[in-house]
Every structure is written in structure tokens, then in C-alpha cells.
Amino acid sequence: MEYDAFTDASLKMMYEAVRGALEADDEFEANGEEPKFRVRSTAEWKRHASNLEAEILKRGLQIDIIDWTRGQSELPL
């Protein structure tokens, strides 16, 4: 995907859509359901988010980076 072809607003909207899908999946799992979007288990989602972040930061735009750790401060033993 040519991320440099998108407007600033489009990039931010796509990034927030990734965040929304991730949060929805986490809620489904918390309720004992299968995640609908499979964001954590599909590498393309994280790659897409990473590419969006790179382009957004390259442009000097402000975003809240997605926390992929589920709030874990360190790796489990």
C-alpha cells in the first residue's frame, strides 16, 4: 500500500480503525468469545499499523501509539 498517497486525516483514521479492532477483539476475548478481527494473531494487522505509524511520524503528526502488550510492563517468565 502506498501510505504516502493518503491524506493526514486518512492515515489517522486507518490507524484508529486498527486500534478499534484490537480493542474489540480484546473485549470479545474478555467475554470468553473468539476475537472477530484476529488483530493479535494476524501479522498483517501489526504490519499495517507499523506502516501507518511510520508515515504518520514521518509527517510529524501526533498520535497515541497502540499498546500491543495489553498493559504488560514486562515479559512473563
C-alpha positions in Angstrom: 0.0 0.0 0.0 1.3 3.5 -0.8 0.8 5.2 2.5 2.4 8.4 1.3 -0.6 8.8 -1.1 -3.1 9.2 1.8 -4.0 12.4 3.5 -3.1 13.1 7.1 -6.7 12.5 8.2 -6.9 9.3 6.2 -3.8 7.9 7.9 -5.0 8.8 11.3 -8.5 7.3 10.6 -7.0 4.0 9.4 -4.7 3.9 12.5 -7.6 4.4 14.8 -9.5 1.7 13.0 -6.7 -0.7 13.8 -6.9 0.4 17.5 -10.7 -0.1 17.5 -10.5 -3.6 16.0 -7.8 -4.5 18.6 -9.9 -3.2 21.5 -13.0 -5.0 20.1 -11.0 -8.3 19.9 -9.8 -7.9 23.5 -13.4 -7.3 24.7 -14.6 -10.4 22.8 -11.8 -12.5 24.5 -12.6 -11.0 27.9 -16.2 -12.2 27.4 -15.0 -15.7 26.5 -15.7 -15.2 22.8 -13.5 -15.7 19.8 -12.0 -12.4 18.5 -13.8 -11.2 15.4 -10.9 -9.5 13.7 -7.9 -11.6 15.0 -5.7 -8.5 15.2 -3.2 -10.0 17.6 -2.9 -13.3 15.7 -2.7 -11.8 12.1 0.7 -10.4 11.3 -0.7 -8.2 8.5 -2.6 -6.1 11.1 0.5 -5.3 13.0 2.5 -4.6 9.8 -0.3 -2.3 8.6 -0.3 -0.4 11.9 3.5 -0.2 11.8 3.5 1.2 8.3 0.8 3.7 9.2 2.8 4.8 12.3 5.9 5.3 10.2 4.2 7.5 7.7 2.3 9.5 10.4 5.5 10.1 12.4 7.5 10.9 9.2 4.9 13.7 8.6 5.4 15.0 12.2 1.8 14.2 13.2 0.8 13.4 16.7 -0.8 10.0 17.6 -1.1 7.8 20.6 0.9 4.7 19.8 -1.1 1.4 20.1 -0.1 -0.6 23.1 0.2 -4.2 21.8 1.3 -5.6 25.2 -2.2 -5.4 26.9 -0.7 -3.3 29.6 2.1 -5.7 30.5 5.2 -3.9 31.7 7.5 -6.8 31.3 7.6 -10.2 29.6 6.1 -13.1 31.6 8.6 -15.7 32.9 
